[in-house]
Amino acid sequence: MRQPTNTFRSIFSRCARGGRHAAVMLFACLAAATPSAVAKEKFEIHGSNTIGAKLMPALIEAFGVAAGYKIVREPGTSTEVETIRGLFGVDEAFEIRLERFGSSTSFKGLLSGAAVLGMSSRPIKDKEVVALKEADGVAMREPGAEHIIALDGLTVIVHKSNPLPAISLETAARIFAGDIKDWSELGLPAGPIAIHARDNNSGTWDTFKSLVLKPAGLSLTKSAIRYASNEKLGKAVASDPKSIGFVPLAFKDVAKPVPIALECGMVVRPDRFVVKAEEYPLGRRLYIYTKGAPKLREASRLLTFATSDAAQAVVGKVGFVNQEVEYQDFVAFSNHIMGAMQAVAGKTELAALKRMIRRIEGYRRLSTTFRFEPGGVLLDAKSIADAGRLARWLMKPENRKIKIRLIGFADSVGGYEANLGLSLERAKAVRRAVLILAGPGLKSERIRLHGFSTVAPIACNSTASGRAANRRVEVWASQ
């Protein structure tokens, strides 16, 4: 079969670079890049069941349709394995073996060379970074190796008849560790608590362990019933009034999702906006990991599609939280504002909070939120990608008249005055990135900057994770 021509390579190279028009042009580019004859490529994708059950097959199908391929899915020897083929006429363009045995298997597959793409519902661990660096010389936390394709949140679920109004992470840890054995210990109707959890290969389990059990110094009770899939776990909880479990946000409606009560009195409900803004205590990112740019053409094209703006529609359709810019009206923050007014430390912060309210009244908050290291103003890879996403959103014809306010905040370390300048510098850093990535068409007058230091925290400053959430730049858009 004839190999792709230099013209094809040139077309797809332009698509991959794309600039701010990448999302608009991607489907056309993929179709234009399809050669009249193709050489079959075989590769494997290993890892997370959370990603591999629905999201990855959907991304492969959408990529194939965009590229002009007919997609054929064939079940494997178990429910965790399938083969997906891309046909171009009578030719077979690619054959993908998709294995979904848990996030840890993605890094094992990459290390052995069996997998070209690894799916993970948790960040790569230090020991995995070291192993892949020693084996292949790849820095696995760099943008060329670590790719965020979607967001998700873990939800504690109970039977729909359970009156539990909210749960703290400490209480959840004690329940899943077996320290709390009966619902009556929480002031609810008596009955033994049945524990349901994902298996050890699951990234969902790893995330729950690291966010809930590990901070409390506890381990999962041996009496827990373990599951290889979220669907089976959710159905088990939905059928047992005495049960409790945890699932990704995409599966929360199979039973009753329970809001998270923070130690400082805040209560956070598991919904899409707070996950998208990365303000949910059990929120997480979903990743594809690669050992740099894939050398196989179809694997590279698939990765380009999966990390594009165009793929975000697919993410939403299968129930995960996409990274598209989303509005939330000012009125939705009324409870948060009231709580912030009650929590201010003195007259100076109260006056600043009132000024902030005047600045954002009549505006709507965007889901895109930027976060920073302690004392820092540098944007990480996720923030740079978000700055590009925000720039493209601002350049859409329907948004050309919209103005935004970038509002910087800090954690409580050092106090209000010490953090005032830092919060403004964070807003300036975001504006610089957005203007650079948008190009000359975006006028700086459309972006106003504010710094409000430590006011209006969205999490508790008493914990490291809470302080990390509070070091942020919010984006507010005019109506």
C-alpha positions as CSV (number, residue, x, y, z in Angstrom):
1,M,0.0,0.0,0.0
2,R,1.1,3.5,-0.8
3,Q,2.5,5.5,2.1
4,P,1.1,9.0,2.9
5,T,2.6,11.7,0.7
6,N,4.6,14.7,1.8
7,T,1.5,16.8,1.1
8,F,-0.5,14.8,3.6
9,R,2.3,15.2,6.2
10,S,2.3,19.0,5.5
11,I,-1.5,19.3,5.9
12,F,-1.6,17.4,9.2
13,S,1.4,19.3,10.5
14,R,-0.5,22.5,10.0
15,C,-3.5,20.9,11.7
16,A,-1.5,19.9,14.7
17,R,-0.1,23.4,15.1
18,G,-3.5,24.9,14.5
19,G,-3.1,28.0,16.6
20,R,-6.3,29.6,17.9
21,H,-8.3,28.2,15.0
22,A,-7.4,24.5,15.8
23,A,-10.8,23.6,17.2
24,V,-12.6,25.0,14.2
25,M,-10.4,23.5,11.6
26,L,-9.7,20.1,13.2
27,F,-12.4,18.1,11.5
28,A,-11.7,19.6,8.1
29,C,-8.0,19.0,8.6
30,L,-8.4,15.4,9.6
31,A,-10.6,14.7,6.6
32,A,-8.3,16.6,4.2
33,A,-5.3,14.6,5.6
34,T,-6.7,11.2,4.9
35,P,-4.7,9.6,2.2
36,S,-6.2,7.7,-0.8
37,A,-4.5,4.6,0.4
38,V,-3.3,3.7,3.8
39,A,-0.7,1.4,5.5
40,K,-2.2,-0.4,8.5
41,E,-0.9,0.5,11.9
42,K,-1.3,-1.7,15.0
43,F,-0.9,-0.3,18.5
44,E,-2.3,-0.7,22.0
45,I,-3.9,1.6,24.6
46,H,-3.8,0.4,28.2
47,G,-5.0,1.7,31.5
48,S,-8.0,3.2,33.3
49,N,-11.3,1.5,33.2
50,T,-12.9,5.0,34.0
51,I,-11.5,6.3,30.7
52,G,-11.4,3.1,28.8
53,A,-15.0,1.9,29.3
54,K,-16.7,4.8,27.4
55,L,-14.6,7.8,26.9
56,M,-11.7,6.4,24.9
57,P,-13.9,4.3,22.6
58,A,-16.0,7.4,21.9
59,L,-12.9,9.5,21.2
60,I,-11.6,6.9,18.8
61,E,-15.0,6.7,17.0
62,A,-15.2,10.5,16.7
63,F,-11.6,10.7,15.4
64,G,-12.3,8.0,12.9
65,V,-15.5,9.6,11.6
66,A,-13.7,12.9,11.3
67,A,-10.9,11.3,9.3
68,G,-13.2,9.4,7.0
69,Y,-12.8,6.0,8.5
70,K,-15.4,3.4,9.2
71,I,-15.0,2.2,12.8
72,V,-15.5,-1.4,13.8
73,R,-15.5,-2.5,17.4
74,E,-14.8,-6.2,18.3
75,P,-15.1,-7.6,21.9
76,G,-12.1,-9.3,23.3
77,T,-11.6,-12.2,25.6
78,S,-13.0,-10.2,28.5
79,T,-15.1,-7.1,29.1
80,E,-11.9,-5.2,29.8
81,V,-10.5,-5.8,26.3
82,E,-11.6,-4.9,22.8
83,T,-10.2,-4.3,19.4
84,I,-11.1,-1.2,17.4
85,R,-10.4,-1.0,13.7
86,G,-10.4,2.0,11.4
87,L,-11.3,1.1,7.8
88,F,-10.7,3.3,4.8
89,G,-12.6,1.7,1.9
90,V,-11.2,-1.9,1.6
91,D,-8.1,-0.9,3.5
92,E,-7.5,-1.1,7.2
93,A,-5.9,2.1,8.5
94,F,-5.4,1.0,12.1
95,E,-6.1,-1.7,14.6
96,I,-6.1,-0.7,18.3
97,R,-6.1,-3.1,21.1
98,L,-7.8,-1.4,24.0
99,E,-7.1,-2.8,27.5
100,R,-8.8,-1.2,30.6
101,F,-7.5,-3.0,33.7
102,G,-6.8,0.1,35.7
103,S,-4.6,3.2,35.7
104,S,-1.5,1.5,37.1
105,T,-1.5,-0.8,34.0
106,S,-1.1,2.2,31.7
107,F,2.4,2.9,33.1
108,K,3.3,-0.8,33.0
109,G,2.3,-0.9,29.4
110,L,4.3,2.2,28.5
111,L,7.3,0.9,30.3
112,S,7.2,-2.5,28.6
113,G,6.6,-0.9,25.2
114,A,3.3,-2.7,24.7
115,A,1.2,0.5,25.0
116,V,1.6,3.6,22.9
117,L,-1.0,5.6,24.8
118,G,-1.7,5.1,28.5
119,M,-5.0,6.1,30.1
120,S,-4.9,7.2,33.8
121,S,-7.5,8.7,36.1
122,R,-4.8,9.8,38.5
123,P,-1.5,11.7,38.1
124,I,1.6,9.5,37.5
125,K,3.4,8.5,40.7
126,D,7.0,9.5,41.4
127,K,8.2,5.9,41.2
128,E,6.6,5.6,37.7
129,V,8.2,8.8,36.6
130,V,11.6,7.5,37.7
131,A,11.1,4.1,36.0
132,L,10.1,5.6,32.7
133,K,12.9,8.2,32.9
134,E,15.5,5.5,33.5
135,A,14.1,3.2,30.8
136,D,13.4,5.7,28.0
137,G,14.8,9.1,29.1
138,V,11.3,10.7,29.0
139,A,10.2,13.3,31.5
140,M,6.7,12.1,32.0
141,R,5.3,15.2,33.7
142,E,6.2,17.5,30.7
143,P,3.5,18.8,28.3
144,G,4.6,16.4,25.6
145,A,4.1,13.4,27.8
146,E,1.2,14.3,30.1
147,H,-2.1,15.2,28.4
148,I,-5.3,16.2,30.3
149,I,-8.3,15.1,28.2
150,A,-11.1,15.7,30.7
151,L,-12.1,16.4,34.3
152,D,-14.0,14.2,36.7
153,G,-15.0,14.1,40.3
154,L,-15.4,11.3,42.7
155,T,-18.8,11.1,44.4
156,V,-19.6,9.4,47.6
157,I,-22.9,7.6,47.0
158,V,-25.6,6.0,49.2
159,H,-29.0,4.4,48.5
160,K,-31.6,7.0,47.5
161,S,-33.6,6.3,50.7
162,N,-30.6,7.3,52.9
163,P,-31.2,10.6,54.6
164,L,-27.5,11.5,55.0
165,P,-27.3,15.2,54.2
166,A,-23.6,15.6,53.8
167,I,-20.4,13.9,54.8
168,S,-16.9,15.2,55.7
169,L,-13.8,13.5,54.3
170,E,-12.8,12.5,57.8
171,T,-16.1,10.7,58.4
172,A,-15.9,9.1,55.0
173,A,-12.5,7.8,55.9
174,R,-13.6,6.4,59.1
175,I,-16.6,4.7,57.5
176,F,-14.5,3.1,54.7
177,A,-11.8,2.1,57.2
178,G,-14.5,0.3,59.3
179,D,-14.2,2.6,62.4
180,I,-17.8,3.6,61.9
181,K,-19.8,0.4,61.5
182,D,-23.4,1.4,61.9
183,W,-25.5,4.2,60.5
184,S,-26.8,5.0,64.0
185,E,-23.3,6.3,64.9
186,L,-24.1,9.2,62.5
187,G,-27.6,9.8,63.9
188,L,-29.3,7.9,61.2
189,P,-31.6,4.8,61.4
190,A,-29.7,1.9,62.7
191,G,-28.2,-0.7,60.4
192,P,-24.8,-2.1,59.6
193,I,-22.9,-0.1,56.9
194,A,-22.0,-2.1,53.8
195,I,-18.8,-0.8,52.2
196,H,-18.3,-0.9,48.4
197,A,-15.0,0.1,46.7
198,R,-13.1,-0.2,43.5
199,D,-10.3,-2.7,43.1
200,N,-6.6,-2.0,43.5
201,N,-5.9,-1.5,39.8
202,S,-8.4,1.3,39.6
203,G,-7.3,5.0,39.3
204,T,-10.7,5.7,41.0
205,W,-9.5,3.7,44.0
206,D,-6.1,5.4,44.0
207,T,-7.7,8.8,44.0
208,F,-10.1,7.9,46.8
209,K,-7.3,6.4,48.8
210,S,-5.0,9.5,48.4
211,L,-7.7,12.1,48.9
212,V,-9.7,10.4,51.7
213,L,-8.0,7.5,53.5
214,K,-4.4,8.5,53.4
215,P,-4.8,12.0,55.0
216,A,-6.6,10.3,57.8
217,G,-3.9,7.7,58.2
218,L,-6.4,4.9,57.6
219,S,-6.8,1.9,55.3
220,L,-9.8,0.3,53.6
221,T,-11.6,-2.3,55.7
222,K,-11.0,-5.9,54.7
223,S,-14.8,-6.3,54.7
224,A,-15.2,-4.0,51.7
225,I,-16.7,-5.5,48.6
226,R,-14.4,-4.7,45.7
227,Y,-15.3,-4.1,42.0
228,A,-13.5,-3.9,38.7
229,S,-16.0,-1.4,37.2
230,N,-17.9,1.7,38.3
231,E,-21.2,0.4,36.8
232,K,-21.2,-2.7,39.0
233,L,-20.3,-0.8,42.1
234,G,-23.0,1.8,41.4
235,K,-25.7,-0.8,40.9
236,A,-24.8,-2.6,44.1
237,V,-25.1,0.6,46.1
238,A,-28.4,1.5,44.4
239,S,-29.9,-1.8,45.4
240,D,-28.9,-1.8,49.1
241,P,-30.4,0.8,51.5
242,K,-27.5,0.2,54.0
243,S,-24.6,0.6,51.5
244,I,-22.1,3.3,50.7
245,G,-19.6,3.6,47.9
246,F,-17.8,6.0,45.6
247,V,-17.9,6.5,41.9
248,P,-16.8,9.0,39.3
249,L,-19.1,12.0,38.8
250,A,-20.2,10.5,35.5
251,F,-21.8,7.6,37.4
252,K,-23.3,9.6,40.3
253,D,-27.0,9.3,39.3
254,V,-27.1,5.6,39.7
255,A,-27.6,6.2,43.5
256,K,-27.7,9.3,45.8
257,P,-24.7,11.6,45.6
258,V,-23.6,13.1,49.0
259,P,-22.3,16.7,49.3
260,I,-18.9,17.1,51.0
261,A,-18.8,19.0,54.3
262,L,-15.5,20.9,54.8
263,E,-13.9,21.3,58.2
264,C,-14.5,25.0,58.3
265,G,-18.2,24.7,57.7
266,M,-18.4,25.0,53.9
267,V,-20.5,22.4,52.0
268,V,-19.6,21.6,48.4
269,R,-22.1,19.8,46.1
270,P,-20.8,17.5,43.4
271,D,-21.8,19.3,40.2
272,R,-20.1,20.0,36.9
273,F,-19.2,23.6,37.4
274,V,-17.3,23.2,40.6
275,V,-15.5,20.2,39.1
276,K,-14.7,22.2,36.0
277,A,-13.4,25.1,38.1
278,E,-11.4,22.5,40.1
279,E,-13.1,23.5,43.4
280,Y,-14.5,20.2,44.3
281,P,-12.6,18.4,47.1
282,L,-12.8,15.1,45.3
283,G,-12.2,16.5,41.8
284,R,-9.5,15.0,39.5
285,R,-8.1,15.2,36.1
286,L,-8.2,12.4,33.5
287,Y,-5.0,11.9,31.5
288,I,-3.4,10.3,28.5
289,Y,0.3,9.6,29.0
290,T,2.8,9.0,26.2
291,K,6.5,8.7,25.9
292,G,6.7,12.0,24.0
293,A,5.1,12.3,20.6
294,P,3.9,8.9,19.3
295,K,5.9,7.8,16.3
296,L,3.0,6.0,14.7
297,R,1.0,8.3,12.5
298,E,-2.5,7.2,13.5
299,A,-1.6,7.2,17.2
300,S,-0.3,10.7,16.8
301,R,-3.4,11.9,15.0
302,L,-5.6,10.3,17.6
303,L,-3.7,12.0,20.4
304,T,-4.0,15.4,18.6
305,F,-7.7,14.9,18.3
306,A,-8.2,13.7,21.9
307,T,-6.5,16.8,23.3
308,S,-8.2,19.3,21.1
309,D,-11.2,21.6,21.7
310,A,-13.2,19.6,19.3
311,A,-12.9,16.5,21.5
312,Q,-14.5,18.2,24.4
313,A,-18.0,17.7,23.0
314,V,-17.3,14.0,23.0
315,V,-16.2,14.2,26.7
316,G,-19.5,15.8,27.7
317,K,-21.6,13.3,25.7
318,V,-20.3,10.3,27.6
319,G,-20.9,12.0,31.0
320,F,-17.5,13.4,32.0
321,V,-16.7,17.1,32.6
322,N,-15.2,18.8,29.6
323,Q,-12.9,21.7,29.6
324,E,-15.1,24.1,27.5
325,V,-15.7,27.5,28.9
326,E,-19.0,27.6,30.9
327,Y,-20.9,30.4,32.5
328,Q,-22.4,30.6,36.0
329,D,-24.5,33.6,36.9
330,F,-23.6,35.9,39.8
331,V,-26.7,34.9,41.8
332,A,-25.3,31.3,42.0
333,F,-22.5,32.6,44.3
334,S,-24.8,34.4,46.7
335,N,-24.4,31.8,49.5
336,H,-20.6,31.8,49.0
337,I,-20.5,35.6,49.2
338,M,-22.6,35.6,52.4
339,G,-20.3,33.0,53.9
340,A,-17.2,35.1,52.9
341,M,-18.7,38.2,54.5
342,Q,-19.2,36.3,57.8
343,A,-15.6,34.9,57.7
344,V,-13.6,38.1,57.0
345,A,-10.9,38.8,59.6
346,G,-11.3,42.6,59.9
347,K,-12.5,45.9,58.5
348,T,-9.8,46.0,55.7
349,E,-10.8,42.6,54.3
350,L,-14.5,43.4,54.6
351,A,-14.0,46.6,52.6
352,A,-12.0,44.7,50.0
353,L,-14.8,42.1,49.8
354,K,-17.4,44.8,49.2
355,R,-15.2,46.3,46.4
356,M,-14.9,42.8,44.8
357,I,-18.7,42.4,44.9
358,R,-19.1,45.7,43.1
359,R,-16.6,44.7,40.5
360,I,-18.3,41.4,39.6
361,E,-22.0,42.4,40.1
362,G,-23.7,42.0,36.7
363,Y,-20.9,39.7,35.5
364,R,-21.0,35.9,35.2
365,R,-18.2,33.7,36.3
366,L,-16.4,31.5,33.8
367,S,-15.4,28.0,34.7
368,T,-11.8,28.5,33.6
369,T,-9.8,29.0,36.8
370,F,-6.0,29.3,37.1
371,R,-4.0,28.1,40.1
372,F,-0.5,28.6,41.3
373,E,2.2,27.3,43.6
374,P,2.7,28.9,47.0
375,G,4.1,32.4,46.5
376,G,4.2,31.8,42.7
377,V,3.0,33.6,39.6
378,L,4.1,31.1,36.9
379,L,1.5,29.2,34.9
380,D,1.8,25.4,34.7
381,A,1.0,23.3,31.7
382,K,-2.7,23.0,32.6
383,S,-3.0,26.8,33.0
384,I,-1.2,27.5,29.7
385,A,-3.7,25.2,28.0
386,D,-6.5,26.9,29.8
387,A,-5.2,30.3,28.7
388,G,-5.3,29.2,25.1
389,R,-8.8,27.9,25.6
390,L,-9.9,31.2,27.1
391,A,-8.2,33.1,24.3
392,R,-10.0,31.1,21.6
393,W,-13.3,31.7,23.4
394,L,-12.8,35.4,23.5
395,M,-12.0,35.5,19.8
396,K,-15.2,33.7,18.8
397,P,-17.4,36.1,16.7
398,E,-20.3,35.9,19.3
399,N,-17.9,36.8,22.1
400,R,-16.1,39.8,20.5
401,K,-17.9,42.4,22.6
402,I,-17.4,40.6,25.9
403,K,-15.0,42.0,28.4
404,I,-13.6,40.0,31.3
405,R,-12.2,40.7,34.7
406,L,-9.3,38.6,36.0
407,I,-9.4,38.5,39.7
408,G,-6.4,37.2,41.6
409,F,-6.5,35.6,45.1
410,A,-4.1,34.1,47.6
411,D,-4.2,31.7,50.5
412,S,-4.0,33.0,54.1
413,V,-0.3,32.4,54.6
414,G,1.3,35.8,55.3
415,G,-2.0,37.7,55.7
416,Y,-4.0,40.2,53.6
417,E,-1.5,43.0,53.0
418,A,1.4,40.7,52.2
419,N,-0.6,38.8,49.6
420,L,-2.3,41.8,47.9
421,G,0.4,42.5,45.4
422,L,0.9,38.8,44.7
423,S,-2.8,38.3,43.9
424,L,-2.6,41.1,41.3
425,E,0.6,39.7,39.8
426,R,-1.2,36.4,39.3
427,A,-3.9,38.2,37.3
428,K,-1.3,40.0,35.2
429,A,0.4,36.6,34.4
430,V,-2.8,35.2,33.1
431,R,-3.5,38.3,31.0
432,R,-0.1,38.1,29.4
433,A,-0.6,34.4,28.5
434,V,-4.1,35.0,27.1
435,L,-2.9,38.0,24.9
436,I,0.1,36.1,23.6
437,L,-2.0,33.0,22.7
438,A,-4.8,35.0,21.2
439,G,-2.6,37.1,18.9
440,P,-3.0,40.7,17.8
441,G,-6.8,40.4,17.3
442,L,-7.5,40.5,21.1
443,K,-7.2,44.0,22.6
444,S,-5.8,44.3,26.1
445,E,-8.6,46.8,27.0
446,R,-11.0,43.9,27.0
447,I,-9.2,42.4,30.1
448,R,-9.3,44.2,33.4
449,L,-7.2,43.1,36.4
450,H,-7.9,43.0,40.1
451,G,-6.2,41.5,43.1
452,F,-8.2,40.8,46.3
453,S,-5.6,38.9,48.3
454,T,-7.1,36.5,50.9
455,V,-10.8,37.5,50.7
456,A,-13.6,35.1,49.6
457,P,-11.8,31.7,50.0
458,I,-13.5,28.8,48.2
459,A,-11.9,26.2,50.5
460,C,-10.5,26.0,54.0
461,N,-7.1,27.6,54.5
462,S,-6.4,25.1,57.3
463,T,-5.3,22.4,54.9
464,A,-2.7,22.2,52.1
465,S,-5.3,21.3,49.5
466,G,-7.6,24.1,50.6
467,R,-4.7,26.6,50.4
468,A,-3.9,25.3,46.9
469,A,-7.5,25.8,45.8
470,N,-7.5,29.4,47.1
471,R,-4.4,30.4,45.2
472,R,-6.2,31.2,42.0
473,V,-7.3,33.7,39.3
474,E,-11.0,33.7,38.6
475,V,-12.4,34.9,35.3
476,W,-15.6,37.0,35.2
477,A,-17.3,38.0,32.0
478,S,-19.7,40.9,31.2
479,Q,-23.2,40.0,30.2
